[in-house]
């Protein structure tokens, strides 16, 4: 049974863009190390440019890629060496002796082991170099010769030089690709408002009734108490409405009350524009602040010369401060005082 490949997870996959197709490239790197000890190092007296070579080594006995470690050394008594620039240094290089591929890329690190068998004076390549058969890479100035020969530095215990080499070889790369099933983890949209709206429309599990000018509306006390401080106080205390679960309302139109109840359950008022003035009064009565501001916004958007005076009175009556400020600004901005018959030309005051 085959399975569609999935991309390896990296970091937080819960955010960010999602592509229809993807590819993950795994670069395989093989790491191995080699230790080379040179006894009686102080007796090595190669001329400048002459080479002392190690045996070949690889990552495993079965590996066909063979490497060689060698160094150019220079003596101060005979400074003919590799070149004038490195005549006072020990130079150390890594050579690819043989390989089944035409080339390989590798990073390397050289270090010395001191008398405590600790790595010291490490130098490493800053990138992966391209090796071909017979090609070497390394450091012309690996370590100063006088520093190495100084017994106080402890780099030649018992006249032994121990070099440690670590190699990281890029062997191959593997691509894993596939397509993203964006529908698999699609989270459904929240339907809380719709569900609560249906709960009210269907009058299921209701526990109180409102009689608004002769028309009955059933509701849930817990929902009303959670949404309105006025309803919360009404049902929380030993009031007549709480005892009888029956509330008489005679100062609100049934259609306005129905729209207010729809907002309480769903947070929406689709018919707000048709009854914004009366709905504002109901929202103020039952302390529905968000609905009140929604009504203020609708009335602000509908301000005109014909209704601005009534709107200002309405705003003042129900402490709709934002609507009041907008109405006063409209009156001053449009110079409607003259159009309304105010002869003295005085501006309205917001006080």
Buried (B, 14 or more C-beta within 10 A) or exposed (E): EEEEEEBEEEEEEEEEEEEEEBEBEEEEBBEBEBEBEBEEBEEBEBEBEBEBEBEBBBBEEEBEBBBBBBBBBBBEEEEEBBEEEBBBBBBBBBBBBEBEEEEBBBBBBBBBBBEEEEBBBEBEBEEBBEBEBEBBBBBBEBBEBEBBBEEEBEBBBEEBBBBBBBBBBBBEEEEEEEEBEEEEEEEEEEEEEEEBBEBBEEEEEBEBBBBBEEEEBBBBBEBBBEBBEBBBEBBEEEEEBBEEBEBEBEEBBBBBBBBBBBBBBBBBBEBBEEBBBBBBBBBBBBBBEEBBBBBBBBBBEEBEEEBBBEBBEBBBEBEBEBBBBBBBBBBEEBEBBEEEEEEEEEEBEEE
